Amino acid sequence: MRLVTHPGSLLWLRSMPWLLFAVTFLFANPVFAGTVEGSMCGNGVVEGAEQCDDGDLYPLDGCDPSCRYEQVQRFTSLALEGTTAPDFCASTGNQLGGAFSAAGLDVLNASLQAGINTGELSVLLQLLDLDDSTGTNDAALELGLLGGDPDPTDPSPGGLDAWFLVDDALLETDDRPSEVLTPSAIASLELTAGPNDVSLPFVGGELRFRNARLAARVDASTSPPSPPPLDIAPGLAAFESLEGADGSHGLCGNVTVGTLALIPAPDEVTSGGTACEACASSRVYVSCGEGPVTDACHSLLDVLVGGCQVLGCLATVIEPTQPDVGVGASPPGTLIFGPANGIDKVTVTEPDDAYSSWFQFTAERVHLTNNLDLIFRDGFESGDLTVWSNSTAP
């Protein structure tokens, strides 16, 4: 490197020996001149402490902008429980689950599992800034909550390391999830996250959880992740699954009445042999079909408040149930039915009143592929920049 100087500048430098030494040291040492001797994330070569390096600095392609492997888990099961929630939950009453009989929970949870099996319901947990890929210990990370769909270009769909496309409406402009459970940490294979308010994909829409908390056991089984990314550090092993399906783990929080009012009443309670009947503790409900909840059809909130009985009103599927968590120090308001477009529906006055809840779940490692292989799936462009990942294309 040749230093071009203005006439007389060397005499000025010589008059200040410390500055001359600093300039000489700067240009003689490439570390301080902008060339890092060691690892440089994004150069396509796995080096130093990097877990991966796919030649770019974009997330959602298996390797994050800091060259850490992107650990993402997808729910493989999700079930509302019917008993009191464990002590780690902010509210342990589980008013939502307690509204359902065992038969009612079977119907609801079968619907959730069917959505997971078909890919229509994909709850994705992204462990942001995870340094320990084995999931044994990490004192500071964030847990992003996302939804998405199976990537149709997945060469081996389903199972461990399946590919998924995130709904870009759930991402910030830097491609990080807009819904994050924090603080989060892993200690001795125990993952804990929350409490704070987050939204979660659900059959027919999404649920908003106030004071959400998550606790899960990290499976000690590890394996080298399948591509992407193509280039990972030799010997890298990542944990395969999460277990949140016992009496001391799961996902809990207070589900707002505002979001329950937007979930259509399940088909099972509106038609066929399991349809709710007009009884003292039950109503007849109108299906929303394939559409959203309107004034002309009923919501899941309507069914919770109105109750559901079948078999000539002899069998209770859902007890008429009011929310148990108010806003701040205020108790929740009483929800009542009122006329709306020819049918009676619940009138929501405080959408953040809520039902305490507890879900159990299991999850398995998958990959996010929005920014993979020359294109941004669904026209999505990372960070709102008109550039192409893994490519020199404009």
Beta strands, then each sheet from edge to edge (+ up, - down):
strand 1: 71-80
strand 2: 123-128
strand 3: 138-150
strand 4: 162-166
strand 5: 180-187
strand 6: 190-202
strand 7: 205-218
strand 8: 222-223
strand 9: 238-239
strand 10: 241-244
strand 11: 250-256
strand 12: 308-310
strand 13: 315-318
strand 14: 337-340
strand 15: 343-346
strand 16: 354-368
sheet 1: 1+ 2- 3+ 4- 16- 10+ 7- 6+ 5-
sheet 2: 1+ 2- 3+ 4- 16- 11+
sheet 3: 8+ 9-
sheet 4: 12+ 13-
sheet 5: 14+ 15-
end
